[in-house]
Amino acid sequence: MAAAGLISIRSSFGPEETMNRFEAAVSAKGLTVFARVDHAAGAASVGLPLRPTDLLIFGNARGGTPLMQSNQTIGIDLPLKVLVWQDPSGDTWLSYNDPGWLAKRHGLGDETDATANALAAALDALATASTKSP
């Protein structure tokens, strides 16, 4: 069962290449990368196994601030995050929260639709460029 508001795209590449491609695409668009979290490395550090699971936290104040001006609680879900992970069969996935779903989750009004739609389109373009072979 898919989690509500979560978009997952199968990648044509392995986990490391998918994340590297995504991070490069984010940087090329002038967005700020705040952190990259290697959950598998964290698990390994305490002796627990975990398939590749990498989180990238990134964003842009111009994109997120209008949403927070409408309702500051959306700040719990910002900056944006992308998770690249490998499933039990070895397939690689890139997952992220749908900005439109986040806006609804926090009860944002219609005045934020254009911003949420722009973020959704940007995420879709970044995800597609990072997961699909040219």
N, C-alpha and C positions, 0 to 999 in steps of 0.2 A: 504494500500500500504506500503510495507516494504521500509525503508530508504536504499539508496545505500550503500553498503559496511557493512551493519549492520547484524550481525549474532545473531539470537534469538533462544534460546533453552527452551522448556517448562520443568519446574522442577517437580519432583515427591514430592517435599517438599514445605513447606510454605516459605514465603519471608525471615524470620529471620533465619531459619535453612539453607536455600540455601546459604545465604550470609555468615553465620558462617562456613559452610562447605567449601565454596570457599576461604575465608580468611585463614582458617587452612591449606588448600591444598597449597596455595601460600607460606605461612610461612614455611611449610614442605619442599618446594622446594628451600628454601634459598633466595627467592625473598624478596624485601623490600616493606612493606606496608607503603605508605606515608600518606594516609588519608582515612577515611571512612566518607562519607557524608550522613546523614539521611535527605533527602529532605522532607519527610512527617513531620518530627519533625520541620523543618524550616517553613513549611507551617502552621502547627499548632500554632507555636509561633506568627504568625500574624493573627490567627483566620480563616485560610483557610483550607478546607479539601483537603486531597490528600491521595490516596491509598498508601500502602507501596511502597517506592521508595528509594533504597539505592545504593550509588555509592562507589566503592572501587577503589582507585588509587594506583597502584603498579608497580614495575618493577625491572630492573637490568641493571646497566650501561653497562655490557658486551653485553647485547642484543640490547639495544637502541642506543648506541654510533655509531656503524657502519652505522646505518641508517642516523643519524645526520651528520656523516662525509661525506655522499654522498650529502645530502641537509639538511641544518639546519632547514628549515621550518617545517620539520616533528616533530620538537620539540614541536609544538603547539598540536600535538596529542599524545605526550609521556610525562610522563610515560603512560603505558597502563591503561585502565579503564574498569570496568565491572559494569553494572547496573542490579540490581535485582529489579523487579517490579511486581506488582499484577495488572492484567487486570480487567475490570468491572465484568467479570463472576467469579472472585476469583482465576483464574489460576495464577501461579507464573512463571515468565520468567527470564532468565539470558541472557543479551545482551552485545555484545562487537563489536568493530570495527575489521574487517578482516585486519590483517597486510598487506596482499597482496594488498588490496584495498587502504590502506594508502600509500603504496609505490607508487602505480600508481598515487594517488591523488597529491603526491609531486614530481612526475616525476623522481623517482629514477631509476637508470640504472640496467641492468642485474646483475651487481656485487653485488647487495643487495638481489637477489632472495633467496639465501641460508639462509640468516638471516631472511628474511620475512617468508619463509616457516617454519623455525624452530620455530619462534614465533607463527605462526598459529597452528602448531602441538601441541605446549605446551599449548596454550589457549584452543584448542579443548579438550585435555586430562584433563585439570583442570576443564573445564566446564562440561564435561561428568561425571567426578568423583563427582562433586558437585550437580548435578541435577538428577542423576539416582540412583535408589535403587540397592544395591548390588545383 
